[in-house]
Amino acid sequence: MTDLIILRHGPTAWNAAHRLQGGIDEPLSDEGRARVATWRLPPDVLGYRWVASPKRRAWETARLLGLDPAPEPRLVEMGWGEWEGRLLEELRSSGALTADRERMGLDFRAPGGESPRDVQTRLIPWLAEVGARSEPTGAVAHNGVMRALYALATGWDMVDKPAHRLTDGCAHRFRVAADGTPSVVAMNVPLVAES
Protein backbone atom coordinates (compact mmCIF):
# COMPACT_ATOMS: atom_id res chain seq x y z
CA MET A 1 0.00 0.00 0.00
CA THR A 2 1.25 3.45 -0.96
CA ASP A 3 0.43 6.60 0.99
CA LEU A 4 -1.25 9.39 -0.99
CA ILE A 5 -2.12 12.82 0.35
CA ILE A 6 -4.09 15.27 -1.78
CA LEU A 7 -5.21 18.83 -1.28
CA ARG A 8 -7.13 21.44 -3.23
CA HIS A 9 -5.45 24.60 -4.48
CA GLY A 10 -5.97 27.83 -2.58
CA PRO A 11 -8.86 30.20 -3.39
CA THR A 12 -9.19 32.20 -6.60
CA ALA A 13 -11.37 35.20 -7.37
CA TRP A 14 -13.63 32.88 -9.35
CA ASN A 15 -14.02 30.56 -6.34
CA ALA A 16 -15.17 33.53 -4.26
CA ALA A 17 -17.72 34.48 -6.95
CA HIS A 18 -18.97 30.84 -7.30
CA ARG A 19 -17.92 30.92 -10.96
CA LEU A 20 -17.16 27.57 -12.64
CA GLN A 21 -13.46 27.41 -13.51
CA GLY A 22 -12.89 23.96 -14.95
CA GLY A 23 -10.14 24.33 -17.54
CA ILE A 24 -9.89 28.11 -17.20
CA ASP A 25 -6.40 28.84 -15.90
CA GLU A 26 -7.17 31.26 -13.07
CA PRO A 27 -4.37 32.19 -10.65
CA LEU A 28 -4.81 32.42 -6.90
CA SER A 29 -6.35 35.63 -5.64
CA ASP A 30 -4.44 37.86 -3.21
CA GLU A 31 -6.69 36.47 -0.48
CA GLY A 32 -5.91 32.95 -1.71
CA ARG A 33 -2.15 33.56 -1.54
CA ALA A 34 -2.52 34.95 1.98
CA ARG A 35 -4.56 31.92 3.04
CA VAL A 36 -2.11 29.40 1.57
CA ALA A 37 0.70 31.23 3.39
CA THR A 38 -0.93 30.09 6.66
CA TRP A 39 -0.99 26.41 5.64
CA ARG A 40 1.51 23.89 6.95
CA LEU A 41 1.79 20.39 5.57
CA PRO A 42 2.03 17.53 8.06
CA PRO A 43 5.78 17.00 8.66
CA ASP A 44 5.66 13.35 7.59
CA VAL A 45 4.67 14.25 4.01
CA LEU A 46 7.41 16.76 3.28
CA GLY A 47 9.65 14.04 1.85
CA TYR A 48 6.95 12.57 -0.40
CA ARG A 49 7.16 12.71 -4.19
CA TRP A 50 4.90 15.66 -5.09
CA VAL A 51 2.84 16.25 -8.22
CA ALA A 52 0.41 19.01 -9.13
CA SER A 53 -2.16 19.86 -11.72
CA PRO A 54 -0.47 22.13 -14.27
CA LYS A 55 -3.17 24.79 -13.75
CA ARG A 56 -1.72 27.98 -12.24
CA ARG A 57 -3.91 27.86 -9.14
CA ALA A 58 -2.61 24.40 -8.19
CA TRP A 59 0.98 25.09 -9.24
CA GLU A 60 1.10 28.35 -7.30
CA THR A 61 -0.34 26.64 -4.21
CA ALA A 62 2.37 23.97 -4.38
CA ARG A 63 5.13 26.56 -4.71
CA LEU A 64 3.77 28.62 -1.80
CA LEU A 65 3.93 25.44 0.30
CA GLY A 66 7.62 25.09 -0.56
CA LEU A 67 7.08 22.15 -2.91
CA ASP A 68 8.74 21.44 -6.24
CA PRO A 69 6.10 19.23 -7.86
CA ALA A 70 6.17 17.39 -11.15
CA PRO A 71 3.26 18.38 -13.43
CA GLU A 72 0.50 15.78 -13.68
CA PRO A 73 -2.04 16.64 -16.41
CA ARG A 74 -4.45 13.92 -15.24
CA LEU A 75 -5.08 16.02 -12.12
CA VAL A 76 -6.63 18.98 -13.97
CA GLU A 77 -10.09 20.04 -12.90
CA MET A 78 -13.22 18.48 -14.37
CA GLY A 79 -14.07 20.25 -17.62
CA TRP A 80 -17.32 22.24 -17.47
CA GLY A 81 -17.57 22.74 -21.23
CA GLU A 82 -20.01 25.48 -22.23
CA TRP A 83 -20.60 26.35 -18.58
CA GLU A 84 -17.02 27.38 -17.78
CA GLY A 85 -16.96 30.95 -16.53
CA ARG A 86 -20.66 30.88 -15.62
CA LEU A 87 -22.12 31.42 -12.15
CA LEU A 88 -23.89 28.47 -10.48
CA GLU A 89 -26.75 30.74 -9.40
CA GLU A 90 -27.16 31.97 -12.99
CA LEU A 91 -27.26 28.39 -14.33
CA ARG A 92 -29.88 27.36 -11.77
CA SER A 93 -32.08 30.43 -12.27
CA SER A 94 -31.96 30.06 -16.07
CA GLY A 95 -33.10 26.43 -15.84
CA ALA A 96 -29.89 25.11 -17.43
CA LEU A 97 -28.85 23.40 -14.18
CA THR A 98 -31.86 21.48 -12.87
CA ALA A 99 -32.30 19.30 -9.81
CA ASP A 100 -32.80 16.29 -12.10
CA ARG A 101 -29.52 17.00 -13.83
CA GLU A 102 -27.69 17.41 -10.50
CA ARG A 103 -29.09 14.04 -9.34
CA MET A 104 -27.19 12.29 -12.13
CA GLY A 105 -24.26 11.91 -9.72
CA LEU A 106 -21.23 10.33 -11.37
CA ASP A 107 -22.84 10.79 -14.79
CA PHE A 108 -23.62 14.51 -14.41
CA ARG A 109 -22.15 16.40 -17.35
CA ALA A 110 -22.33 20.04 -18.43
CA PRO A 111 -22.83 20.54 -22.18
CA GLY A 112 -19.49 19.80 -23.84
CA GLY A 113 -17.88 19.00 -20.49
CA GLU A 114 -16.72 16.00 -18.48
CA SER A 115 -18.61 13.90 -15.96
CA PRO A 116 -17.13 12.85 -12.60
CA ARG A 117 -16.96 9.35 -14.09
CA ASP A 118 -14.78 10.77 -16.92
CA VAL A 119 -12.47 12.26 -14.28
CA GLN A 120 -12.28 8.84 -12.59
CA THR A 121 -11.37 7.29 -15.95
CA ARG A 122 -8.30 9.52 -16.19
CA LEU A 123 -7.44 9.09 -12.49
CA ILE A 124 -7.48 5.26 -12.56
CA PRO A 125 -4.28 4.85 -14.65
CA TRP A 126 -2.54 7.52 -12.56
CA LEU A 127 -3.53 5.71 -9.35
CA ALA A 128 -2.24 2.44 -10.82
CA GLU A 129 1.11 4.16 -11.47
CA VAL A 130 1.17 5.54 -7.90
CA GLY A 131 0.42 2.06 -6.52
CA ALA A 132 2.99 0.33 -8.73
CA ARG A 133 5.65 2.93 -7.95
CA SER A 134 5.12 2.32 -4.22
CA GLU A 135 6.53 5.74 -3.32
CA PRO A 136 4.56 7.97 -0.92
CA THR A 137 2.98 10.69 -3.05
CA GLY A 138 1.45 14.09 -2.47
CA ALA A 139 -0.77 15.95 -4.94
CA VAL A 140 -2.16 19.46 -5.31
CA ALA A 141 -5.30 19.30 -7.41
CA HIS A 142 -8.89 20.51 -7.66
CA ASN A 143 -12.23 19.91 -5.96
CA GLY A 144 -13.66 17.82 -8.80
CA VAL A 145 -10.58 15.59 -8.82
CA MET A 146 -10.72 15.07 -5.05
CA ARG A 147 -14.45 14.25 -5.19
CA ALA A 148 -13.85 11.73 -7.99
CA LEU A 149 -11.01 10.14 -6.01
CA TYR A 150 -13.13 10.01 -2.85
CA ALA A 151 -15.96 8.38 -4.83
CA LEU A 152 -13.54 5.74 -6.15
CA ALA A 153 -12.29 5.02 -2.64
CA THR A 154 -15.72 4.80 -0.98
CA GLY A 155 -18.18 3.76 -3.68
CA TRP A 156 -20.04 7.08 -3.28
CA ASP A 157 -22.31 7.61 -6.30
CA MET A 158 -22.40 11.43 -5.90
CA VAL A 159 -26.20 11.37 -5.77
CA ASP A 160 -26.57 11.78 -2.01
CA LYS A 161 -24.30 13.66 0.36
CA PRO A 162 -20.92 11.99 0.99
CA ALA A 163 -20.08 10.42 4.34
CA HIS A 164 -17.32 13.03 4.67
CA ARG A 165 -17.48 16.62 3.45
CA LEU A 166 -14.25 17.50 1.65
CA THR A 167 -13.26 20.71 3.41
CA ASP A 168 -11.08 23.36 1.78
CA GLY A 169 -7.82 24.19 3.54
CA CYS A 170 -7.40 20.54 4.48
CA ALA A 171 -5.51 17.54 3.15
CA HIS A 172 -7.04 14.14 2.53
CA ARG A 173 -5.10 10.92 3.10
CA PHE A 174 -5.58 7.76 1.09
CA ARG A 175 -3.74 4.48 0.62
CA VAL A 176 -3.33 3.10 -2.86
CA ALA A 177 -3.04 -0.65 -3.43
CA ALA A 178 -0.53 -2.03 -5.92
CA ASP A 179 -3.34 -2.30 -8.50
CA GLY A 180 -4.30 1.37 -7.98
CA THR A 181 -7.37 0.84 -5.78
CA PRO A 182 -7.63 3.74 -3.31
CA SER A 183 -8.95 3.59 0.25
CA VAL A 184 -9.59 6.37 2.77
CA VAL A 185 -7.18 6.84 5.67
CA ALA A 186 -8.20 10.29 7.01
CA MET A 187 -10.26 13.10 5.57
CA ASN A 188 -10.03 16.80 6.35
CA VAL A 189 -6.59 16.93 7.94
CA PRO A 190 -6.22 20.66 8.82
CA LEU A 191 -3.43 22.61 7.12
CA VAL A 192 -3.70 25.79 9.16
CA ALA A 193 -0.79 26.16 11.54
CA GLU A 194 -1.87 26.10 15.17
CA SER A 195 -1.05 29.26 17.08
N, C-alpha and C positions, 0 to 999 in steps of 0.2 A: 504494500500500500504506500502511495506517495502523498505527502502533504501538499495541499493546495490552499492558498489564501487569496481571496479576491476582494477588491473594493471598487466602488464607483468613483469616478472622477469628482472633483470639487464642483461647486455650483457655477453656472454661466448665467448671463443676463436672460437667455431664453428659458432656462429652468425657472427663474424667478417669475417670468411672465406666463408660465405654463404653455410655452410654445413648443411644438414637436420638432426636435432637432434631427433625429435619425442620422442621415449621412452628411448633414450640413456641418461644416468644420468650424464650429464656434469655439473661441478660446474661453478660458475662465474669466469671470468678471473680477473686478477689483475686490469685491466682497468674497468671491470664491477663493482668490489667492490668499486673502487674509485668513479665511477659515482653514484652508489647507495648512497654512503656516502653524496652526495650533495642533495639528495632528501628529501623533507619534505612533509609529508601527511597533507592534510587540517585539521586544528584543530578539526573540528566537527566530524571527523571520528575516532579519537583516541580511543574513548570509544566503538566503534562497536565491535561486535563479529567477530573475524578474523579467516579465514581458508586459507589454502595454498595447492597447489599441493604438493605431497610428493617428487617430484623431487628436487635434491639438489639446482639447480639454483633458484627455486621459494622459497624454504625453507630458503636458505641463504639470499635472498633478504628481506624476511619478518623479519628475525632476525636483519639484518643490519638497518632496519627501526624501531627497538625497539619493534616489535610485538612478541606475543607468540601465534601463530596460532594453530588451530586444523588441523590435516591432512585431506584433502578431495581428495580421489583417483579419483573422477569423474572430477577433474580439471586437470588431466594430459594432456600433449600435444597430439594432433592428431597423431596416429601411422602412420609412413611412410613405414612400412613393409620392403620390399627388398631395398628400397631407403634410409633407414636411414644410415647416415654417408657419403652419396654421395653429391657432389657439384651440385647445380642447373645448372650451366653452362655446366658441364659435361653431365648431363641428357638431356639437350636441344641439345647439339652438337652431341650426340650419336643417337638422334632420339627417345629416350625412352620417353621423355617429349615433346609432340607435342602441337601445338596450339589447335587442335581439343580436345585433352584430357583436356587441361587447361580450355576450354570453357564449360566443364561439370558442372562447378559451384558447387552446393551443393552435386552433385553426383560424383565429381572427387575423384579418389582413386588410390593410388600407389599400385603396385602389393603386395598383402598380407597386405595392410595397411587399414586405416579407411578413410571414406569420412567425409566431414564436417557435412553431415546429420547424420552420426553415432555419431559424437561428440554431436550434438544437442540431439540425443536420450538419451545419458547419462546425459546431462545437465538438461533436462526437469524434471526428478524426483527430482534432487537437487534443482532446482528453486521452485518446488512445496513445498519442505520442508522449504526453505527460506521464501516463502510467508506465509505458514501456521504458521511458528514460529513467524512471525511478529516482529523480532528483527533486527535492522539495522546491516548489514553484510558487511564486507570487504573481498576481496579475492586477493591472489597473484597467478597468473596462467601463461598462455602461449598465444602466438599470435593466434594459431589455435582455442583455447577455446574462446578468446575474439571475434574473427571474427564470430564464430558460435553463440555466444550469441547476438552479434550485428545483425546478420541475423535473428535470432528469433524475436528480438525486432522491426525490421523495415520491415521485409518481403523481404530483399535483397536476391537475388538468387545466388549471388557470380559469376554471369556471367559477368556483367558489373562492372565498378568501383563503390564503395559504395558512398553514399552521404557524408559521413565523412571518412577521412583517419584516421585509428587508429594509432596514433603517439606513438613511444616508449618514455619512460620517462614521461609519462602522466598517469593519472587515468581517468576512464570512469564511469560515474554515471548512474545508472538505477533505476527504481522503479519496484518492483515485486508485482503483484496482489496476492490476497489470493490463487488463483488457480495456481500460478506460472508463469503467463504471464508477460514477461518483457516489459518495455517501456524505451525509452531513456530520460534521464534528461539533461545530458551535456557530451559531448565527449571532450577528449584531455585537461583535467584539468592539467596544468603544475605541476610537482613535484619539480622542481628545485627551491631552496630557492632564493628569490630575494636579491640582494646585495645592 
